[in-house]
Amino acid sequence: MAPVIGVTATLKEDVDSVAERPLGSFVRADLDYVAGVAQAGGIPIILPPLPGMAEEVAGSIDGLLLCGGSDLDPAYYGEEPIPELGVTLPVRDTFELTLVEQVLERGMPVFGICRGLQVLNVALGGTLYQDLPSQLHPDLIAHRQQMPKWQWTHEVEADGGSEIVKIMGSDHLRVNSYHHQAIKDLAEPLAAVAHTSDGVIEAVESHNLSERWLVGVQWHAEAMRDAGPEHRNLFEAHVEAAKRYALHRAAA
């Protein structure tokens, strides 16, 4: 049976463009994430940010895909916000961090993309740069590209012995980039296995994927599935890990 993959969603405000009046909120998950899961053989289930239901949600899925989106509130890693911090969504932050805690207790495989990588790192005890240009150094490569999302704009070097390289089939990766936050202090359960030329961490994995399947990438792999098989491979590896988790749970 195909594993059920929970796909985190965000909240959006619908505004009357003429009167500039709020028309209400809605839950949104980009189709690329959903399609990536489905093409890899999983059953995607969109997860609205409902903090009070994190435990119930964790008990009903076999894998978790943490998607991109808004900035994470720096209070979760013990910092005050700086002026360059972007929009935060408290309800989403609370839900996702609570949900990650629940799925980690269960040993469920987690795949984080962009913000999802950052959420995973913070949930495990790490910290973030709230804004790369102002906090790291101004002479960075373009981490927030203007090109279409399916086009690569910079390169990433991955550690040759990492599981990421085995999954993607290359240690030299061409990726897109849509972020201004990134990992600062890496959480202890994770290993940084890919970097850009300016030193920004671009991919992480748990120290032993066979025991604890945790993978995160800073680029938007969901948007580059048609650019080459290496990005699709990430979704397939996550779905395979979720299958193993589902079998183990059924046998317990």
C-alpha positions as CSV (number, residue, x, y, z in Angstrom):
1,M,0.0,0.0,0.0
2,A,1.2,3.5,-0.8
3,P,2.4,5.5,2.2
4,V,0.5,8.6,3.3
5,I,2.7,11.7,3.2
6,G,1.6,14.8,5.2
7,V,2.3,18.0,3.2
8,T,2.4,21.1,5.3
9,A,0.4,24.1,4.1
10,T,0.5,27.8,4.7
11,L,-2.2,30.5,5.3
12,K,-3.0,33.2,2.8
13,E,-5.1,36.3,3.0
14,D,-7.4,37.0,0.0
15,V,-7.7,40.7,-0.6
16,D,-10.1,42.7,-2.8
17,S,-7.6,44.3,-5.2
18,V,-9.9,47.3,-5.8
19,A,-11.2,48.1,-2.3
20,E,-8.2,46.5,-0.6
21,R,-10.5,44.8,1.8
22,P,-9.7,41.4,3.4
23,L,-12.0,38.7,2.0
24,G,-10.9,36.0,4.3
25,S,-8.1,33.4,4.8
26,F,-7.4,30.2,3.0
27,V,-5.0,27.3,3.3
28,R,-2.6,26.8,0.4
29,A,0.0,24.2,-0.6
30,D,1.8,24.6,-3.9
31,L,0.9,21.9,-6.3
32,D,4.6,21.1,-7.0
33,Y,4.9,19.6,-3.5
34,V,1.8,17.5,-3.9
35,A,2.7,16.3,-7.4
36,G,6.2,15.4,-6.2
37,V,4.8,13.1,-3.6
38,A,2.3,11.6,-5.9
39,Q,4.8,11.0,-8.7
40,A,7.1,9.2,-6.2
41,G,4.3,6.8,-5.3
42,G,3.0,8.4,-2.1
43,I,-0.4,9.6,-1.2
44,P,-0.2,13.3,-0.4
45,I,-2.4,14.8,2.3
46,I,-2.4,18.5,2.8
47,L,-2.0,19.5,6.5
48,P,-3.7,22.8,7.5
49,P,-1.9,24.5,10.4
50,L,-4.1,23.4,13.3
51,P,-1.9,23.4,16.4
52,G,-4.4,21.5,18.6
53,M,-4.4,18.5,16.2
54,A,-0.7,17.8,15.8
55,E,-0.8,14.6,17.7
56,E,-3.8,13.2,15.8
57,V,-2.2,14.2,12.5
58,A,1.1,12.5,13.4
59,G,-0.8,9.3,14.1
60,S,-2.4,9.3,10.7
61,I,0.5,9.7,8.3
62,D,3.6,7.7,7.4
63,G,5.9,10.5,6.4
64,L,6.1,14.3,6.7
65,L,7.1,16.8,4.1
66,L,7.8,20.2,5.6
67,C,7.3,22.8,2.8
68,G,8.6,26.3,2.1
69,G,7.1,29.6,3.1
70,S,7.2,32.3,5.7
71,D,10.1,33.1,8.1
72,L,10.2,31.3,11.4
73,D,9.7,33.3,14.5
74,P,13.2,33.7,16.1
75,A,11.8,33.3,19.6
76,Y,11.8,29.5,18.9
77,Y,15.6,29.6,19.0
78,G,16.0,32.2,21.7
79,E,16.5,35.4,19.7
80,E,14.8,38.8,19.3
81,P,13.6,39.7,15.8
82,I,15.9,41.9,13.7
83,P,14.5,44.6,11.3
84,E,15.2,42.4,8.3
85,L,13.0,39.5,9.5
86,G,10.2,38.8,7.1
87,V,6.6,37.8,7.7
88,T,6.0,35.2,10.3
89,L,2.8,33.1,10.8
90,P,2.5,32.2,14.5
91,V,-0.2,29.5,13.9
92,R,1.9,27.8,11.3
93,D,5.1,27.9,13.4
94,T,3.3,26.4,16.4
95,F,1.6,23.7,14.4
96,E,4.7,22.6,12.5
97,L,7.1,22.6,15.5
98,T,4.6,20.6,17.5
99,L,4.0,18.2,14.7
100,V,7.8,17.7,14.1
101,E,8.1,16.9,17.8
102,Q,5.4,14.3,17.5
103,V,6.7,12.6,14.3
104,L,10.3,12.5,15.7
105,E,9.0,10.6,18.8
106,R,7.5,8.1,16.4
107,G,10.6,7.7,14.3
108,M,8.8,8.9,11.2
109,P,10.8,10.0,8.1
110,V,10.9,13.8,7.5
111,F,11.8,15.7,4.4
112,G,12.3,19.4,4.7
113,I,12.4,21.9,1.8
114,C,13.6,25.5,2.3
115,R,11.7,26.7,5.3
116,G,11.1,23.0,6.1
117,L,14.9,22.5,6.4
118,Q,15.0,25.4,8.8
119,V,12.0,24.2,10.9
120,L,13.6,20.8,11.2
121,N,16.9,22.3,12.4
122,V,15.2,24.5,15.0
123,A,13.0,21.7,16.2
124,L,16.1,19.7,16.9
125,G,17.8,22.5,18.8
126,G,19.6,24.6,16.1
127,T,19.4,28.3,15.2
128,L,19.0,30.3,12.0
129,Y,20.3,33.4,10.4
130,Q,17.3,35.7,10.3
131,D,18.7,37.5,7.3
132,L,21.7,36.3,5.4
133,P,23.0,39.5,3.8
134,S,22.8,41.5,7.1
135,Q,24.0,38.8,9.5
136,L,26.5,36.7,7.6
137,H,28.1,39.0,5.0
138,P,26.9,41.2,2.2
139,D,28.9,39.5,-0.6
140,L,26.8,36.5,-0.9
141,I,25.7,34.7,-4.1
142,A,22.1,35.4,-5.1
143,H,20.1,33.2,-2.6
144,R,16.9,34.9,-3.7
145,Q,16.7,34.5,-7.4
146,Q,14.7,36.4,-10.0
147,M,14.7,33.6,-12.5
148,P,11.7,31.2,-12.9
149,K,11.6,28.7,-10.1
150,W,12.4,25.7,-12.4
151,Q,15.7,27.2,-13.5
152,W,18.9,26.7,-11.5
153,T,20.9,29.8,-10.6
154,H,23.8,28.5,-8.4
155,E,25.8,25.4,-7.7
156,V,26.1,23.3,-4.5
157,E,28.9,21.0,-3.6
158,A,27.9,17.9,-1.6
159,D,30.1,15.6,0.5
160,G,31.0,12.6,-1.5
161,G,30.3,10.1,1.2
162,S,26.9,11.5,2.2
163,E,23.5,9.8,1.7
164,I,22.4,12.9,-0.2
165,V,24.9,12.1,-2.9
166,K,23.8,8.5,-3.1
167,I,20.2,9.6,-3.4
168,M,20.7,12.3,-5.9
169,G,23.5,10.6,-7.8
170,S,25.9,13.5,-7.9
171,D,28.1,15.6,-5.6
172,H,27.9,18.6,-7.9
173,L,24.4,20.0,-7.9
174,R,22.7,22.8,-9.8
175,V,19.8,24.3,-7.8
176,N,17.4,27.2,-7.6
177,S,17.2,29.5,-4.6
178,Y,14.4,31.5,-2.9
179,H,15.4,32.3,0.7
180,H,17.0,34.9,2.9
181,Q,17.2,32.8,6.1
182,A,19.5,29.8,6.6
183,I,21.0,27.5,9.2
184,K,23.4,29.2,11.6
185,D,24.0,26.7,14.4
186,L,23.4,23.2,13.2
187,A,21.3,20.9,15.4
188,E,23.4,18.0,16.8
189,P,21.3,15.2,15.3
190,L,22.0,16.5,11.8
191,A,25.1,16.6,9.6
192,A,25.7,19.4,7.1
193,V,26.4,17.6,3.8
194,A,26.2,20.3,1.1
195,H,27.3,24.0,0.9
196,T,27.4,26.8,-1.5
197,S,30.6,28.6,-2.4
198,D,29.8,31.3,0.2
199,G,29.5,28.7,3.0
200,V,25.7,28.5,3.4
201,I,24.5,25.1,4.4
202,E,22.3,23.8,1.6
203,A,21.5,20.2,2.7
204,V,21.5,18.2,5.9
205,E,20.8,14.6,6.8
206,S,20.6,12.6,10.0
207,H,23.8,10.8,11.0
208,N,22.3,7.4,10.2
209,L,19.4,7.5,7.7
210,S,18.7,3.8,8.1
211,E,17.8,4.4,11.7
212,R,16.4,7.9,11.5
213,W,15.5,9.2,8.1
214,L,15.8,13.0,8.2
215,V,16.7,15.0,5.1
216,G,16.5,18.7,4.4
217,V,17.5,20.8,1.4
218,Q,17.6,24.6,1.2
219,W,16.6,24.8,-2.5
220,H,13.1,24.1,-3.9
221,A,13.5,20.6,-5.2
222,E,9.8,20.3,-5.9
223,A,10.1,23.0,-8.6
224,M,13.0,21.3,-10.3
225,R,11.7,17.8,-10.7
226,D,11.6,18.2,-14.5
227,A,15.2,19.6,-14.6
228,G,16.7,16.2,-13.8
229,P,16.1,13.0,-12.0
230,E,18.3,14.0,-9.0
231,H,15.5,16.2,-7.6
232,R,12.8,13.6,-8.1
233,N,15.1,11.1,-6.4
234,L,14.7,13.1,-3.1
235,F,10.9,12.5,-3.1
236,E,11.3,8.9,-4.1
237,A,13.8,8.3,-1.2
238,H,11.4,9.9,1.2
239,V,8.4,7.8,0.0
240,E,10.5,4.6,0.3
241,A,11.4,5.5,3.8
242,A,7.8,6.1,4.6
243,K,6.9,2.7,3.2
244,R,9.4,1.1,5.6
245,Y,8.0,3.1,8.5
246,A,4.4,2.1,7.6
247,L,5.4,-1.6,7.5
248,H,7.2,-1.4,10.8
249,R,4.2,0.4,12.4
250,A,1.8,-2.2,11.0
251,A,3.9,-5.1,12.4
252,A,4.3,-3.5,15.9
